[in-house]
Amino acid sequence: MAVRKFNYEFEDVNYYRFSVYRLGSNVQTVYAFVLDDLLIDTAQRFNRENILKVAKEHEISKIILTHHHEDHSGNVAFLMKELNVDTYAHPETVRILKKGFSVSVLGKLMNGDVEKAHLKPLLETDLIETKNYSLQPIFTPGHCNDHYCYYEKNKGYLFSGDLYVADKIKYFAPYESIFTQIDSLKKLLQLDFDVLFCSHNPKTENGKKRLQNKLNFFEDFVGTVSKYKEEGYSSSEILNKMGNKENTFYKVITFGNFTAENLVKSALKDLKKIK
Ligand SMILES: [Fe+2]
């Protein structure tokens, strides 16, 4: 396994791409962001030495997490110990990491495991301050229940964790909710920003437009699913009608957990709730 790292700069923000390669193919990429001496997210376990190098280089004195998933929290306990620093996150992230959680088989293969860690809870009313920045946590569930985006109002930056990822997506995990993500996207679109520091796909211009595209995609998707549901089709039939195909590799390796049908099922489940 070869692990490579790339670094980028936008204005005074440094951000780093941490990828994991298997048999020459990139199987996972995640970014971590540095603002002054603050680190946002800690990359996968397999990039431990790379993120430590970055953290030391920037003399990191504080860490915040967007959520508990292993590609974001993979080195949090290690970095806290190595650097003797505190980490702040949503109270639910604090609870999950204190108790520990089991990473899926695919997650372990791509990212490695996550050690328990004692974080400090951060409320939406708490601001994270550095020399040049002030970040406001914005509770944005839907991808998972402990998701914070971080908003830098003066600079017009949004650190969006896993809420954006792409204008259109094909697959969903069973714990994700399309309606809750729609609500979170609407909440974010009230804010004034142009830079979208997405954890998997950063967009340094037209970030708000990209987030709007994602919202439009979800709303269209729900509309289409709703129409086929009224016509009496099942989730797998709706998937076929929409011309969406499963990725057999994802489906098999996640034991059916990360699928195109889950996106349809999430819409059906949420539609049922509003009936
Ligand atoms: Fe995630």
Residues whose N, C-alpha, C, O or C-beta is under 5 A from the ligand:
A	BS01	LIG	H69 D162
